[in-house]
Amino acid sequence: MCTDVKVIKKEVNTFLLINFGLIAFISIFVLISTTKPNSADLVGSFAGLFMYIPAFSAIVVLKKISNYSFPPSVDKFFKVFAIATLVRIFVSIIEVFFIGNIIMSAIIDTAISCYLICVVFANKFDFEVLNLSLNKNFKKVLLVVLIFLIITIVSSIPDFLSVKDNSISIIGGIFTILMSLFINIFFGFILFFGEEFGWRYFLQPRLQKLYGKRYGVIILGLIWGIWHLPLCMTLYSPKTPIYCMVFHLAFCTTLGVFLGYAYMKSENLWAPILIHLVNNCISIISKGGSYESEFTLESLLVCILLNAIFFLPFLFAKEYKKVDETAPLDI
């Protein structure tokens, strides 16, 4: 557990270098995939690959740079995840040039997701070191997920009201969301672990150690938003990429405040993982199963305002009090 500022800065800088270096490399093939006939599927698969990279970067820093010790089951999982990430990168590139579909990537995602679920439940005490045990503050995990669901429902009321048959829309939407959550927990869980292990478990406590709890989580949100920019240009909103970039910077910063709060309150990585999973499922379902959306200046400003209203007040929660400089980092 290191509290030395120089060591923390080295860890953060190395993490960012690996993370954004790999994203820049992968983005070359993302751009190439946009010229292919099934570009939406290929780029969507690369979006999944992006989600591996934060955890991969954190694992490299923890094991190869800082040499932290973990239980054998955790070390084994780290090795499997790191190998899976490298294989996933290779396979995604091969799919663009030779295969033309994303079956192999989907198999890898599913296999590693099932593996992680099984390993965590079989070695629940070992994985407490990663704050990944359901035994730890599970009621608080459910509480913050419930808070997020309430916020999401309240903020979506205008959309439901715009639909003529509200009952069908609401019932059908809830059923679709529940089915999507069930599928993603077992077959796509690794993607959300990949992001949240990197952002919340590794980077958040280090940035908060350097800049304080509030500024640290805001800086993390901006980093997270910038990380999405290649996908804004190719997948999320190729027709209005600038608006999409602005949206992601604002959205990741404001949602990041809530995710940071949820992680600190529960002290359990399952909280941000589940919230992130719920958010993505609802977002994709609300777009009719597509990643793409088209922004106007009005819709952009409304989205930013709503997210600021609902999420920024959590900066004043007790969890965001001044950081204790003597408190240890998550390793």
Protein Blocks (a to p, Z undefined) as FASTA:
>chain_A
ZZbfklmmmmmmmmmmmmmmmmmmmmmmmmmmmmpmklmmmmmmmmmmmmmmmmmmmmmm
mmmmnopacdfklmmmmmmmmmmmmmmmmmmmmmmmmnopaklmmmmmmmmmmmmmmmmm
mmmmmmmmnopafkgoklmmmmmmmmmmmmmmmmmmmmmmmpmblmlmmmmmmmmmmmmm
mmmmmmmmmmmmmmmmmmmmmmmmmmmmmnojklmmmmmmmmmmmmmmmmmmmmmmmmlm
mlmmmmmmmmmmmmmmmmmmmmmmnopaklmmmmmmmmmmmmmmmnnopabdcddfklmm
mmmmmmmmmmmmmmmpmklgccdfkbccdZZ
